[in-house]
Amino acid sequence: MRRVISSAATVVAVVALLAACGAPAPAPGVPTSVPTSVPTSAGPASGGPASGGPASGGPASAGAPTAPAAGAATASAAAVPVSAAHPCVGAPAPAAWRHVIWIWFENKASVVGSSSAPYLTGLARACAGATDDHGVAHPSLPNYLAATSGSTHGVTDDAGPSTHPVPGPSLFSQVSAAGLSWRAYVEGMPAPCSSASAGEYAVKHNPAAYYTDLRADCRRWDVGLEALSADLATGDLPAFAFVTPNLCHDMHDCPVATGDAWLRGMLPALLGSAAYAQGDTAVFVTWDEDDGSHANTVPLLVIAPSVVPGTTIGRRLDHYALLRTTEQMLGLPPLGDAASAAVIPGL
């Protein structure tokens, strides 16, 4: 929603005017609003999923994220507690980020706003969406390597780790060296850190399996997606997590609607968790590459309690920007091409 009229007298007057014009009065408990350029999370859901999706604000202006008016972020955070329905409330940014989570989908350029993606569209409106984010290569694997190490390492295909052993360093090894923990939650993987594709598991979408300096940690921390629920339940969410859906749920082999439904079933548990409610967890949802016809433009959603609802990020970004931003959030130095990449604004 955009800024909401808060005066009771004004609401009564508007309702009376609507009645006089023959227009239906607002439903009980739904505030009347007028357009402004400053989004707020107060108010009813708007444009979110038909069921089970987050409440959403109207879009902020294009370009760099629109800053809220003085006091607006604090007021909205106080008015609407962080929850799965309101994952972004414009709360003050934390002094330090404890958890950064990536969720990667496949091979799409146009998802947000599609009738096949009501949940993702609702998330973009409830939080922040980038309109000029890009993959860095084709096909999949070099994008996953670039995002996690700052380089494609000259890889131009999707062959497995035996063909492309990568010595590192990587974001995974950086996290470990800093005394923090990481996890790769990979749906459908037959065994921890599996180096061979099987069924709907594709190793090319599991970058941790390629880094030779991670072998011991990979066997412990590159695990099935079901481990995420257990880690949320025990409060053991890592500092960095890479979530990989299977080949159907990531939209590679199945329609956008299938991936959208999968995310709607998976993400609310995280956004409604005690860890997320602390205000120091951020979630980035993106795609590895486009479908080959949109200059490798891909969607990017930025979700955190400090994000102002309805923000549109118009700055040019890419996977190196995602890496640099994550490294900055976790207090790590930039790797490779991340050193010259932009930092994602809006957090």
N, C-alpha and C positions, 0 to 999 in steps of 0.2 A: 504494500500500500504506500501511497504517498502521504505527506504529512496529514494528520487527522485533526479535524476541528475538535477542540476539547471543551469548549464552552457548552454547558447544558442548554443555556438559553438559545444559543445559536442553532443547536441541533433541533430544538423545538420549533424554532422559526422555519428552518428548512423543511421539516416534516409537514408543517402547516402549509407552506408554499407548494410542496409536492401534492398534497391532498387537494388544494384549490385547483391545481392544474390537471387533476385527474390521474396523476402518476401514483404508483404504489408506494406506500411508506416503507422505509427500511425495516427489515426484520428485527424483532426485539434483540437488543444486545449488539447489533451491528452498527458501528459508528458511521456517520455521514462524513465524507471526505471531500476535499477540494484539491485540485492539482497544484503541486509546487515542485521545485527541482530537487528537494531534499527528501530522500526516502527514509522511511522509518519502519520498524517491524511491528509497531502497534497496529491493531486492527485485524480484520478477518483475512482469511486466505484469499488470494487473488491470482488466478492463473495457474494454481498448483495442480497436482494430479487429482483426478476425480475421486480417488480414495487412497487414504494412507499417506499422502504426500505432505511436504512441508508447506506452511503458510508462506506466502511470498509477497514481496513489495513490488512496486512499479519500477521500471528500469531507470537508472540514473543516466545522465547524459553521456554520449559517446566520448571517447578519448580517455585521458587519465581519470582514475576514480574520482567522483564528485565528493568533496569533503562535506560532512554534515555541518549544519549550523552549530554555533557554540552551544555546548550542553546537550545537543541532540542525541549523541551516542550514549551518554550517561543516562539520559532520561529514558531512551528506548530500552536499554539494558535493564533498568529498574522496573519498567512497565511489563516487560515480557521476559520471563526466565528462559534461559537456554534449555532447549528440549529438541527431540526429534522433529517436532512440528515447527519449531523456531530455532534452527541451528545457528543462524546468524542474527545478532541483535545489536551490532555496533558497540559492543562492550569495549572498555579500555584494553589495549593490547597487553599481554602478559609481560612481566619483566624478563622472562625466559620461556622459550617453548620447550615442552617436554616430549611431545609426540608429533611426528609428521608422517602422514599416511598417503601413499599414492595408490590410486586405482586406475588401471590402464585397460582401455578398450581398443578395438581394432578397426582400421581402414574406413574411417568415416570423416566427412567434412561438415555435413549439415545434419545435425541432430537436434540441437536446441531449437524449439519452436515447431518441431515436427509433431504431427498428430500421433505418430507412432512412439513418441517419447514424452508422455505427460509428466512422468516423475522427474526426469532430467530437466525438462523445461521448467518445472516448478522449483527445482533446486537452483537453477540459474537465476530465477527471479527472486528467490528467497535469500540468495547469497550474492556471489559475484561470478560473472562470466567474461572470458576474454574473447574478443572478436578477431584478433590478428595473431593467433598462436600458430606455430608451424612445427611439423616434423622436420628432421634434418637430412633425411635420406629415404631411399627405397631399397629393398623391401623392409620387413619388420626389424630384424636383428640389429642392424646398425643403429637404429633409433633407440633400442633398449640399452645398447652399450654406451651410446653417446650420453644418454640421460643419467647413467649411473657412473660414468668415469670421465666425462668431458672429451671423449674421442670416439670415433667409429672404429678406430684401429685398422683402417683400411678394409674393413669387412663390407662386401657388396652382395652377400647372399644370406640365406637362412640356414646354413649348415650347422651341425651340432658342435659341442665343445671339443670333441676329438679333432675336428678340422680347425677350429678357431680357439685354441687355448689362449686366454688373455692373462698376462701376468699381473695386472693391476698397476697402481692402486685403483680403488673404486670407492664409491660412497659407502658401501658395506664395510670395507676395511677401515675407512676413516672413522666410522662410528665405533667399530671395535677398538681401534687404537685410542680413542678418546675415553674408553672405559664405559661406553654405552652399549646397548643391545640393539640388534636389528632382527627382523623376521621377513621372510618372503612367504606369504600365504598363497599357495598355488592350488587352485581347484583342479581336482582330477589327477594330480600327480601320483603315480603308483608307489613311490617310495621317496623318502627325503632326499633332496638334491639330485633327483633323477636326471641323468645326462642323455637319456633316450626318449624320444616322443612315443606316446602310447595312447591309443583311443583319442579322447578329446583333450589330452595334455600335449602341449607343444613346447619343447624345451627352448625354442627360439624366443619364447615369451617369458622366459625365466632367466634373467641375466646373471643372477648369482651363480648359476651352475657353470658359467664360462670362466670365472676368475680363478686362476690356479692357486693364488695365495689365500683362497677362502676355504679350501677343501675341508678342514676340520670343522670350522664354524658352519659351513654349508650343510654338512650332515646333521647338525643340531638345530639350525635356525631356518633352513629352507624346507618348509613343512606344508602339509595339506591345509586347505582353507578352513577346515573344521577346527583347527587349533586357534583361530581367531576368537571364536565364541568362548573357548576355555580361557584364553588370556584375558578377555574382557571380564569374565566372571571372577577371576582371581586377582584382578587389578594388575596384571603383568604385561600391559601393553608396552611394546618396545619404543625406543626413541625414534626409530625409523622402520616403517613397514611398507612393503611393496605387495599389493594385492593383485593377483592375476586370475581372472575368470577363465573357465575352460573355453574351448574353441567355439562353442555355441553361445554361451553367455557373454562372450566378449564381442559379439556381433560379427565375428570373422566368417562363421559358417551359417549363422542364423540371422533373422531379421532384427532390425533396431528394436522393435517391440519386445523381443525376447530378452535382450540385454537390459532394456529399461525395467522390465518386470523383475529381472534378477536383482538389479540394484535396489529396487523398491522393497524387495524381500530381505536384503542383506544389510543395507546401510542404516536403517533406523535403530538397530540394536547398538551400533557404535555411537550414533548421534544422541541417543538417549542414555548413554552410559555415564557412570560417575566420573570416569576419566575425562570425557568430553565436557562435562558440566564444570570442571575446574577452570576452563577457559584457556588452557595452554596446549590444546590439540588442534592441529589443522589438517584438513583433508583436501587433496588435489585429485580431481577426476579428469583424465585426459585420454587421448587416442594416440596410437603410435605414429600413424601416417594417414593421409587422406586416401581417396579411392583412385588417385592418379589423374584427376581432372580439375583440381582446385588449388594448384600451386602449393600443394602439401599443407594447406591450411587445415587445422584440426581444432575441435572444441577444447576448452579448458575451463573447468569450474573450480572456484576457490571457496572453500567452506571452513569457517572458523567463527567462534563467538564474537571476535572483534570485527568481523566483516560487516560493513553497512549493507543492509538488504537492498537488493535491486541495483547493485553497482555493476557498471559495464566498464571493462578494462580495454581500452583501445590501443595501447602501446604494442609495438611489434615484439613478440616473444617467441621462444622456441624451447626445445628440450634442455638446452644448455641453461636457459633462464630458470627453468624448474630446478635444475641441479644447483645452480648458484643460490637460489632463494632458500632451498632446503639446507644447504651447507651454512648459510648465514644464520638461519633460524636455530641451528644446532651448534653454532659456535665453531664451525669447521672451515679450513681454508678452501678456496675454490680449486677444483681440479681442471686441468686442460683448458678447453675453450670456455668453460664456465667463468674463467677469470675475466673475460671481456664481455660476458653476457649481461643483459639487463636483470634487475631484481624485480620480481613480480610485485606490483603495488597493491594496496588495498587491505593489507593485513594490519 
